[in-house]
Amino acid sequence: MHIIHYADGRYLTGDEVAAAVVGYAEALAREGTAAATVVIPVRVADGSVERVELLIGPASQLVVEAGEPGGDELRDPELVARIHAATVLSRSSQDGTRVSAEHQDGVAVPGLEDLDR
């Protein structure tokens, strides 16, 4: 588990989710003009899982640190795949390469339209 520090909040989420969010934020920052919202699962104080919406872009200041071990890892493979696809799309637009965001490595990525671009 990892903690994402964003604005005045601290959000405990899964390792893969945190890595995907940071990678996407980096790609958007390199683009310099784009921002996007992502909705991620987080574990709250009572142990339940809720979702939060983060606005990430060139001015985002995200800090990610390892959380304390314990509890079940939060996983959302479909969300991680959509964020990775959006990251690839953002990076490809920076170098002029055309990439189909709906198909990465020959695999369809459903729900990409749910991410703002």
C-alpha positions as CSV (number, residue, x, y, z in Angstrom):
1,M,0.0,0.0,0.0
2,H,1.1,3.6,-0.7
3,I,0.0,7.0,0.6
4,I,-0.6,9.7,-2.0
5,H,-0.2,13.2,-0.5
6,Y,-2.3,15.6,-2.6
7,A,-3.2,19.1,-1.5
8,D,-4.1,18.8,2.2
9,G,-5.2,15.1,1.9
10,R,-3.5,11.8,2.4
11,Y,-4.9,8.8,0.5
12,L,-4.0,5.2,1.2
13,T,-4.3,3.2,-2.0
14,G,-2.7,0.2,-3.7
15,D,0.8,0.1,-5.0
16,E,-0.1,-0.3,-8.7
17,V,-2.8,2.4,-8.4
18,A,-0.3,4.9,-6.9
19,A,2.4,4.1,-9.5
20,A,-0.1,4.6,-12.3
21,V,-1.3,7.9,-11.0
22,V,2.3,9.2,-10.5
23,G,3.2,8.1,-14.0
24,Y,0.2,9.8,-15.5
25,A,0.9,13.0,-13.6
26,E,4.4,13.0,-14.9
27,A,3.3,12.5,-18.5
28,L,0.8,15.3,-18.1
29,A,3.4,17.6,-16.6
30,R,5.8,16.9,-19.5
31,E,3.0,17.8,-21.9
32,G,2.7,21.1,-20.0
33,T,-0.9,22.0,-20.8
34,A,-3.1,19.0,-20.1
35,A,-4.9,18.1,-16.9
36,A,-7.1,15.1,-16.1
37,T,-9.1,13.7,-13.3
38,V,-8.8,10.2,-12.0
39,V,-11.0,8.4,-9.6
40,I,-9.1,6.0,-7.4
41,P,-10.0,3.6,-4.6
42,V,-8.7,4.5,-1.2
43,R,-8.9,2.9,2.3
44,V,-10.4,5.3,4.9
45,A,-9.9,5.3,8.6
46,D,-12.6,2.8,9.5
47,G,-11.0,0.3,7.0
48,S,-13.7,0.6,4.3
49,V,-12.9,1.5,0.7
50,E,-14.1,4.7,-0.9
51,R,-13.2,6.5,-4.1
52,V,-11.7,9.9,-4.4
53,E,-11.3,12.1,-7.5
54,L,-7.9,13.7,-8.0
55,L,-7.2,16.5,-10.6
56,I,-3.7,16.0,-11.9
57,G,-1.8,18.0,-14.4
58,P,1.3,20.3,-14.8
59,A,0.8,22.1,-11.5
60,S,0.0,19.0,-9.4
61,Q,2.2,18.4,-6.5
62,L,1.9,14.7,-5.6
63,V,4.0,12.9,-3.1
64,V,3.8,9.1,-2.7
65,E,5.3,7.2,0.1
66,A,5.1,3.6,1.2
67,G,2.2,3.0,3.7
68,E,2.4,0.8,6.7
69,P,2.1,-2.9,6.0
70,G,-1.1,-4.6,6.9
71,G,-4.6,-4.8,5.5
72,D,-5.6,-6.0,2.1
73,E,-3.9,-4.5,-0.9
74,L,-6.3,-2.3,-3.0
75,R,-6.3,-3.5,-6.5
76,D,-8.2,-2.2,-9.6
77,P,-6.6,-3.8,-12.7
78,E,-9.0,-2.2,-15.1
79,L,-8.4,1.3,-13.7
80,V,-4.7,0.8,-13.8
81,A,-4.9,-0.3,-17.4
82,R,-7.0,2.7,-18.3
83,I,-4.5,5.1,-16.6
84,H,-1.6,3.4,-18.3
85,A,-3.3,3.7,-21.7
86,A,-3.9,7.4,-21.0
87,T,-0.3,7.8,-20.0
88,V,0.9,6.2,-23.2
89,L,-1.4,8.4,-25.2
90,S,-0.1,11.5,-23.5
91,R,3.5,10.5,-24.0
92,S,2.9,9.7,-27.6
93,S,1.4,13.1,-28.2
94,Q,4.6,14.7,-26.9
95,D,6.8,13.0,-29.4
96,G,4.4,13.0,-32.3
97,T,4.0,9.2,-32.3
98,R,0.4,8.0,-33.0
99,V,-0.8,5.3,-30.6
100,S,-4.3,3.9,-30.3
101,A,-5.2,4.3,-26.7
102,E,-8.0,1.7,-27.0
103,H,-5.5,-1.0,-27.9
104,Q,-2.2,-1.3,-26.1
105,D,0.1,-4.2,-27.0
106,G,-2.8,-5.8,-29.0
107,V,-5.1,-5.7,-25.9
108,A,-8.3,-3.7,-25.9
109,V,-8.5,-1.3,-23.0
110,P,-12.1,-0.7,-22.0
111,G,-13.3,2.5,-20.4
112,L,-10.6,4.8,-21.6
113,E,-13.3,7.3,-22.4
114,D,-13.9,7.6,-18.6
115,L,-10.6,9.4,-18.2
116,D,-10.5,13.1,-19.1
117,R,-7.8,13.9,-21.6
